[in-house]
């Protein structure tokens, strides 16, 4: 299993998967990874289009992006909740943490140049009722410094939910997004960016288990990708700031107050066969002699120019794009 941080490369309303060539796209994202990110990305070897990456391993020129979170004040105005460096990713510029998991060496097939995928649904407003096998969840940290729970992602029966926490979280909120682990072996993408990937027979599996038999329609087991985002919600924990009825005040950039619409986008961009080798070699977390590590100062300098002229940090009267999904 690899676990490593990727700093923010840009915050912008662009989505080359769901809204290619549309600028601005429908809702705001935080994007990390290589500096080839743009409103449209070709089905080529993205690694060759980059000159730098915000990810811990220099070989990973992929792009990953997720929805932003906003606080809605009693007067109806919004402010973006800052994303912060995750545990063990000290000095990263916000960003997120990426996991790649394989059950054993020589079991999974790494993605190919041009591969991309999407998990989750920006329009979902109800639970998938997956229980412990939920593929996106929120951890409410009850103590500072990621304290209050030692469970693996999405497995805490009390503090992990597939909806946004309804109580104030003393240590902030973490969001986990898990991708399917079976591939049809043919298509690098599909019209909905989901049909070429699938869950094992019997449905989704818990994080880090990555077992199960892939269906005959999607027989190739791929590394399980999981994204992990930390939001510093603590500046907004004062009950006097929350709605008078006590309901939770946070909303995703999709306009969703439930949290069920959290989703993750992925464009593969690892150099050569570096991901395959790391999956087959027993690399663990950030311990991988086959890969080139970057210090935070270097990866934090990688960025792409902002092309959509919008205020991303101030108070605003409506969500960017109107919050319509």
Buried (B, 14 or more C-beta within 10 A) or exposed (E): BBBBBBBBBBBBBBBBBBBEEBBBBBBBBBBBBBBBBBBEBEEEBBBEBBEBBBBBBBBBBBBBBBBBBBBBBEEEBBBBBBBBBBEEBEEBBBBBBBBBBBBEEEEBBBBEBBBBBBBBBBEBBEBBEBEBBBBBBBBBBBEEEBEBBEEEBBBBEEBBBBBBBEEBBBBBBBBBBBBBBBBBBEEBBBEEBBBBBBBBEEEBBBBBBBEBEBBEEBEBBBBBBBBBBBBBBBEBEEEEBBEEEEEBBBBBBBBBBBBBBBBBBBBBBBBEEBBBBBBBEEBEEBEBEEBEBBEBEBBBEBBBEEEBEEEBEEEBEEBBBEBEB
